[in-house]
Amino acid sequence: MTKTVEFLFDFGSPTTYLAYKQLPKIASRHGARILWTPILLGAVFKATGNASPAMIPLKARYMNADLARFARRYGVVLNFNTHFPVNTLPLMRGAVAYQSTDQFDLYVNAMFDAMWAHPRNLNDSAEVSHVLKDIGIDPGEFSQRIERADVKEKLKSNTESAVARGVFGAPTFFVAGEMFFGQDRLDFVEETLLP
């Protein structure tokens, strides 16, 4: 039986970006598949009374230094997005809209890259259009997809289900029914995948 790692993610989280860069390697090492679950982090925060660490100055300063440490450890490019915070609602609807297509991996990689590796102003729809064009997605088609009722409902239900399961932030992982929060818990994720 194939093991599964459920990965609850939002492009607006730098720790989720770091996890995204590591999780496929971990899954590959253990013959596991990743179940990608787009959620809306802002709605999770609102429902749980949580807040972004960026809103707490001392924690934000520490966390930025810690993120740089992890990026060095992982050998990953990480640059703080000066346009942060970004309203990720259309971007996360895009993740839902393309999830069952062969463009999903390209889309997810491009959005994480545009948010945290080579930061762009993803609050600006023209910038989002440039990112989409670069990976061969038509911006007009994207706009139509993210306005579909089923796409909106799926993102909403993913988010509500996450909160009901105890999720309070991103990245969150579920392996064999156990929840792990934060990219700094990937060692526990990997440990749970061991035979």
C-alpha positions, 0 to 999 in steps of 0.5 A, spaced: 500 500 500 502 506 497 503 511 503 500 518 503 503 525 505 497 530 505 500 537 504 496 543 506 499 549 503 498 556 501 503 560 497 503 566 502 507 562 507 515 562 506 515 556 511 510 552 506 515 554 500 521 551 504 517 545 505 514 545 498 522 544 496 523 538 501 517 534 501 517 531 494 524 528 496 522 525 502 516 522 499 520 519 493 525 516 498 519 513 501 515 511 495 510 515 498 505 520 494 503 527 496 496 529 496 496 536 495 490 540 499 490 548 497 487 552 503 486 559 504 491 561 510 488 567 512 481 564 513 484 559 517 487 564 521 481 568 522 477 561 524 482 559 529 484 566 532 491 565 529 495 570 526 501 571 521 508 571 525 509 577 521 504 581 525 509 580 531 515 584 530 520 580 535 517 574 532 518 576 525 525 578 526 527 572 529 523 568 524 526 571 518 533 569 521 531 562 522 528 562 515 534 564 512 538 558 516 533 553 513 534 556 506 541 555 507 541 548 510 536 546 504 540 549 499 534 553 497 533 560 494 529 564 499 528 572 498 523 576 502 517 578 498 517 586 499 510 586 497 508 581 503 502 580 505 499 578 498 492 576 498 492 569 496 485 568 494 485 568 487 492 564 487 489 558 491 483 558 487 488 557 481 491 551 485 484 548 486 482 550 478 489 546 476 489 541 481 487 535 476 490 538 470 497 536 467 499 544 469 498 543 476 506 542 478 508 548 473 503 552 476 504 551 483 512 551 482 511 558 478 507 561 484 512 559 489 517 561 485 514 568 484 512 569 491 519 567 495 525 565 490 524 571 485 519 575 488 513 579 484 507 583 486 502 577 486 497 582 489 497 585 481 493 581 476 498 584 471 504 581 474 500 574 475 498 574 468 506 575 466 507 569 471 502 565 468 504 566 460 511 564 462 508 557 464 503 557 458 497 558 462 492 563 458 491 569 463 483 569 461 482 562 462 485 562 469 480 568 470 475 564 468 477 558 472 478 561 478 471 564 478 467 557 477 463 556 483 465 549 484 473 552 484 470 557 490 467 551 494 472 546 493 477 551 496 472 553 502 471 546 503 478 544 504 479 550 508 473 549 513 475 541 513 482 543 515 480 547 521 475 542 523 481 537 523 485 541 528 489 545 523 491 552 525 497 554 520 501 552 514 504 548 512 501 542 515 502 535 514 497 529 515 501 522 515 497 516 517 492 520 521 497 524 525 498 531 524 505 535 523 505 543 523 511 547 520 517 545 515 521 544 521 517 538 523 519 534 516 523 530 520 517 527 524 514 526 517 519 522 514 520 518 520 512 516 520 513 514 513 519 509 515 517 502 514 
